Amino acid sequence: MGLAPAHTPAVPVAGERQTPPTRALAPVAKTKRGPWVPVAGSGGAMATSYRHFCIMPELARFEPEVHERVERGEALSADALNDLMASLMIEVYGDEVDLRPGDRERIGSTWAQFHTHLYSNFYVYQYATGIAGANWLAERVMSDAPNAAENYLAFIKAGGSLYPLDALRLAGVDMTQPEPVEHAFTVMASMVDQLERLIDSRVTSG
């Protein structure tokens, strides 16, 4: 498998309304024409997930390491930062991605593509935790889990009166447990399966 692009399409910033990726494709397929539109929609949802669950967590690991190097009196250079970022991203890819000549240098510059995110210290992890919590919450409501709608309303009514973790528990989402994040990766896997089916069906139908 080739290397996925390090820079993915922009996604809404924190606080903007976001459609859960698992639900984002249905309205596209219904309102747009063209055999490849659902494929594009599925690919866009996957790109968003790649950004949230692959790039942002590694930026969250990259950032404290940079601060620690400064505290140790080490000089920072673009080459050093690129090498650090590349090592982190390659750890994410594992044995599933074949790196071609030049790929390490390209993915190493990922930190520079998100320089605006690094102006606010230590917050980028929230992209991954936020969308994981949102997917888990949406799944509970849309699957008609017991009291899911009531729990969601209790979460909304709490406003800013509780710490975020406590407010999410009102909605049945416990971010101190692995289930929401594990579910997010299940959603990502389903996107891959869906994209493969869409491409196969379009190729078969011409």
Buried (B, 14 or more C-beta within 10 A) or exposed (E): EEBBEBBBEEBEEEEEEBBBBBEBBEEBEEEEEEEEBBBBBBBBBBBBBBBBBBBBBBBBBBBEBBEEBEEEEEEEEEEBBBBBBBBBBBEBBEEEBEBEEEBBEBBBBBBEBBEEBBEEEEBBBBBBBBBBBBBBBBBBBEEEEEEBEEBBEBBEEBEEEEEBEEBBBBBBBBBEEEEBBEBBEEBBEEBEEBBEEBBEEEEEEE
